[in-house]
């Protein structure tokens, strides 16, 4: 049954796992989906405590977690206000998962692809500029593994991830690597990100990865950046246009 608190209709309560985690998860989803708008005040501790069936202490701690994630602003005498989108910590696992899981328009995944494409392109270029023979061998081996297991969707997808993570790690850019891995891992959990198997999916994915490896081998920085960015963006566009399903992640 839907409960109303201070004019806001909360959806029916879900079974609690760990109390605080369940409270934070539900409130994050309400904010991310716009059911609680920017500038709106959360109901007081008492009504929230009653709605969630938890103590005021749990509510207080949950609000602190929301504040740490940049989702709310707590003001003395004013209450707890939902923050503007620009203040959210979108790399927070809970926030990022909620954004992707509720991304009906695929706009979040579009933005994620642009950010990931730019960062991975920079890392591929850095690797191309100063790669050692041993590092090139590692990248070539990651591509060879993908070639060996083509047409085996799950294994191919994992090998694809290993290829990208190898380039990230060898680039030496720890900040870009950390951000990209967070984005990539969360996106991989979404069926929307995988899209649908399209014709020649394995071949096109291998060809695009091969262009990245070739540029790194030739130490052509611009070509490595272009090949990686083009692969990530075009791979997503093919899957995105195809709709839900399960093709190579790219």
C-alpha positions in Angstrom: 0.0 0.0 0.0 1.4 3.4 -0.9 2.1 5.7 2.1 1.9 9.5 2.0 4.2 11.7 4.0 4.0 15.5 3.9 2.2 15.3 0.6 4.7 12.9 -1.0 3.6 9.4 -2.0 6.2 6.8 -1.2 6.0 3.5 -3.1 5.2 0.3 -1.2 8.0 -0.7 1.1 10.4 -3.4 -0.1 11.6 -6.2 2.3 14.6 -4.8 4.2 18.0 -6.6 3.8 20.3 -4.7 6.1 18.3 -1.8 7.5 20.6 1.1 6.6 21.5 -0.3 3.2 17.9 -0.8 2.3 16.9 2.7 3.4 19.8 4.3 1.5 19.1 2.2 -1.6 15.4 3.2 -1.7 16.1 6.9 -1.1 18.9 7.0 -3.7 16.5 5.5 -6.3 13.8 8.0 -5.4 16.2 10.9 -5.9 17.9 9.5 -9.1 14.5 8.8 -10.7 13.3 12.3 -9.9 10.5 11.1 -7.6 12.2 13.4 -5.1 13.1 16.5 -7.0 16.0 18.9 -6.5 15.2 21.4 -3.8 12.5 19.2 -2.2 12.8 18.6 1.5 12.8 15.0 2.8 10.2 14.2 5.4 11.3 14.6 9.1 13.1 11.7 10.9 9.9 10.6 12.7 7.7 9.9 9.6 10.7 8.4 7.7 11.4 6.1 10.7 7.8 5.0 10.8 7.7 4.4 7.0 10.9 2.3 6.9 10.2 0.5 10.2 13.6 1.5 11.5 14.9 3.6 14.4 15.7 7.3 14.1 19.3 6.5 14.5 19.2 4.4 11.3 17.4 7.2 9.4 20.1 9.7 10.7 22.9 7.5 9.5 21.2 6.9 6.2 20.8 10.6 5.6 24.6 11.0 6.3 25.3 8.4 3.6 23.1 10.4 1.2 25.0 13.5 2.1 28.3 11.8 1.5 27.1 10.8 -2.0 26.2 14.4 -2.7 22.5 13.7 -3.1 21.2 15.8 -0.2 22.2 19.0 1.7 21.5 19.1 5.4 20.9 22.6 6.7 20.5 23.5 10.4 16.9 24.7 10.9 15.8 24.0 7.4 16.0 20.2 7.1 17.4 17.9 4.5 17.1 19.1 0.9 17.6 17.1 -2.3 20.7 18.4 -4.1 21.0 19.4 -7.7 22.3 16.7 -10.2 25.6 18.5 -10.6 26.4 17.8 -6.9 25.9 14.1 -7.1 28.8 11.7 -6.8 28.0 9.7 -9.9 31.0 7.4 -9.4 29.6 6.2 -6.2 28.6 2.5 -6.8 25.1 2.9 -5.4 24.4 6.1 -7.3 25.9 4.9 -10.6 24.0 1.6 -10.4 20.7 3.4 -9.7 21.4 5.8 -12.7 22.1 2.9 -15.1 19.3 0.6 -13.8 16.7 3.4 -14.3 18.2 4.6 -17.6 15.1 4.0 -19.8 16.2 6.6 -22.4 19.8 5.2 -22.4 21.0 8.8 -21.9 23.2 7.8 -19.0 24.9 5.1 -21.0 25.4 7.5 -23.9 27.2 9.9 -21.5 29.1 7.0 -20.0 30.3 6.0 -23.4 31.6 9.5 -24.2 33.5 9.8 -20.9 34.9 6.2 -21.2 35.8 6.7 -24.9 37.8 9.9 -24.1 39.6 8.4 -21.1 40.5 5.1 -22.7 41.6 6.9 -25.9 44.0 9.0 -23.8 45.3 5.8 -22.1 45.8 4.0 -25.4 47.7 7.0 -26.7 49.9 7.1 -23.6 50.7 3.5 -24.0 51.6 3.9 -27.7 53.9 6.7 -26.9 56.2 4.7 -24.5 55.3 1.0 -24.7 58.0 -1.5 -24.2 58.3 -4.8 -26.2 57.1 -6.7 -23.2 54.0 -4.4 -22.8 53.2 -4.8 -26.5 53.4 -8.6 -26.1 50.8 -8.4 -23.3 48.4 -6.4 -25.4 48.9 -8.7 -28.4 48.3 -11.7 -26.2 45.0 -10.2 -24.9 43.9 -9.8 -28.6 45.0 -13.3 -29.5 42.9 -14.7 -26.6 39.9 -12.9 -28.0 40.5 -14.4 -31.5 40.8 -17.9 -30.1 37.4 -17.9 -28.3 35.3 -15.9 -30.9 31.7 -17.1 -31.1 31.7 -18.0 -27.4 29.7 -15.0 -26.1 30.4 -15.1 -22.4 34.1 -16.0 -22.7 34.6 -13.5 -25.5 33.0 -10.8 -23.4 35.4 -11.5 -20.5 38.4 -11.6 -22.9 37.2 -8.2 -24.2 37.2 -6.8 -20.7 40.7 -8.2 -20.1 41.9 -6.4 -23.3 40.6 -3.1 -22.2 41.9 -3.5 -18.6 45.3 -4.4 -19.9 45.6 -1.2 -21.9 44.4 0.8 -18.9 46.9 -0.7 -16.5 49.8 -0.5 -18.9 49.1 3.2 -19.5 50.1 4.1 -16.0 47.3 6.6 -15.6 45.9 5.4 -12.3 43.2 8.0 -12.0 41.8 7.4 -15.5 42.1 3.7 -15.0 40.2 3.8 -11.7 37.4 5.9 -13.2 37.1 3.8 -16.3 37.0 0.5 -14.4 34.2 1.8 -12.2 32.2 2.9 -15.2 32.9 -0.2 -17.1 32.1 -2.7 -14.3 28.8 -1.0 -13.4 27.8 -0.8 -17.1 28.5 -4.5 -17.6 25.9 -5.3 -15.0 23.2 -3.8 -17.1 21.5 -5.7 -19.9 20.9 -2.4 -21.7 24.7 -1.9 -22.0 25.2 -5.3 -23.7 22.5 -4.6 -26.3 21.8 -7.2 -28.9 24.1 -9.4 -31.0 24.4 -7.8 -34.4 25.6 -9.3 -37.7 29.4 -9.7 -37.8 29.6 -8.6 -34.1 32.7 -10.7 -33.3 34.5 -9.8 -36.5 33.9 -6.1 -36.2 35.0 -6.1 -32.5 38.2 -8.0 -33.3 39.0 -5.7 -36.3 38.6 -2.6 -34.1 40.7 -4.1 -31.3 43.4 -5.0 -33.9 43.5 -1.4 -35.1 44.2 -0.3 -31.5 47.0 -2.9 -31.2 48.5 -2.0 -34.6 48.7 1.7 -33.6 50.3 0.8 -30.3 52.8 -1.4 -32.1 53.7 1.5 -34.4 53.8 3.9 -31.5 51.4 6.1 -33.4 49.8 8.1 -30.5 47.1 9.8 -32.6 46.0 6.6 -34.3 45.9 4.7 -31.0 43.7 7.4 -29.5 41.4 7.5 -32.6 41.1 3.7 -32.8 40.2 3.2 -29.2 37.7 6.1 -29.2 36.1 5.0 -32.4 35.8 1.4 -31.2 34.1 2.3 -27.9 31.7 4.8 -29.5 30.7 2.8 -32.6 30.5 -0.4 -30.7 27.9 1.2 -28.3 26.0 2.7 -31.2 25.6 -0.6 -32.9 24.4 -2.3 -29.8 22.2 0.7 -28.8 20.4 0.8 -32.2 19.9 -2.9 -32.0 18.1 -2.8 -28.7 18.1 -5.1 -25.7 19.9 -8.5 -25.9 23.5 -9.6 -25.5 26.4 -8.8 -28.0 30.0 -8.2 -27.3 30.4 -5.3 -24.9 33.2 -3.4 -26.6 
